[in-house]
Amino acid sequence: MANVSLDQLTKVYPNGFLAVDALSLDIDDGEFLVLVGPSGCGKSTALRMVAGLESISSGTLMIGGETVNDVQPKDRNIAMVFQNYALYPHLNVARNIGFPLSLAGLPKSEIDAKVAEAAQILELESLLGNKPAQLSGGQRQRVAMGRAIVRDPAVFLMDEPLSNLDAKLRVQMRAEIARLHRRLEATTLYVTHDQVEAMTMGDRVAVMKDGTLQQTDEPSTLYNSPDNLFVAGFIGAPAMNLRRARLDSDNGTWAVQLGQNRLPLTDGVLAARPALAGYDGAEIVVGIRPEAMEDASIPGTDAPRIVAEAELTEALGSDLLVHFHLDTSTVDTGDPAVIDDIDDTALMIARVDPRSSVRSGDRIELAVDTERLHFFDPETTLAIRS
């Protein structure tokens, strides 16, 4: 295997469209890095530049310590798995898996050995004689991965490989790919628009927006310490509640004013984010994860509270989602540079204990864990920390 380095990688199309803007990433040998973002953010274009399927406008791409900007795709020692499987319908599973080896002119005995090994890894032994039409979507995707494995590449590239599968199969195949990565210890660049895939599969996750890299971190860091409003709103399901608020102090006691609700802040909150002191009396953006709120009637719940009316409840079994209105404005994270689009009707979401008896139309008191609040500058959209 090998490490991959993208240094200021840029793609500008002939019509002037900037698809990828100075993308810099280092993927360690054996690392599983996920590139995630909304449709059109440039993630697949970046992957295709690594594969050699898109030319590089500027910047440097290195694989295994060697610059490969002008190296042909077939000579980059990479293997790619596509979302549409790209299987040959007239060939059986064994011949589909072994096709790149046949193309390379390897002896039949060597091809058979490599195909058998890949089939064993992917649990496809009983299906080697089947045609693609006889396979399920998950089985077809495993065949596509087998075709990549037999090449023994330095780097695996996966472009939305699970997007054509139903929800249950996606969960199953996430586990399959994670298991495969642990076994092969393969350097992998994986592209998806699904932040759940990104968070559950990646050693690190790189978030893109409009061709630019927003943040690269371990999944837990992205979730707990988003660098800006876009990452905060994109990572997490349900999404983080982001609302305009005011921060003020009174005789050394700090609080956040959310509409008519006032949330006192502990000394620990200020100590962890000393830069907040510079926003005394100013408007800020407060982020509250749905799981940072709880029905205050649940035993053992003791935290500052906000009062609201539940407009909709969704019982998920393991928890209860409460949708409610708060008299404060949302912010627009669609463009991190502009957050002036105000929506006073948008609902907030709390993920509460399923023991809660709240129903649509009920008044509810929600206890807010202020230690888990997030704070952002409304002008720069950056997180307020130190």
Secondary structure by P-SEA (a helix, b strand, c coil): cbbbbbccbbbbcccccccccbbbbbbccccbbbbbbccccaaaaaaaaaaccccccbbbbbcccccccccccccccbbbbcccccccccccaaaaaaaaaaaacccaaaaaaaaaaaaaaaccccccccccccccaaaaaaaaaaaaaaacccbbbbccccccccaaaaaaaaaaaaaaaaaaccbbbbbbccaaaaaacccbbbbbccccccccccaaaaaaccccaaaaaaccccccbbbbbcccccccbbbbbcccbbbbbcaaaaaacccccccccbbbbbbbccccccccccccccccbbbbbbccccccccbbbbbbcccbbbbbcccccccccccccbbbbbbccccccccccbbbbbbbccccbbbbcccccccccc
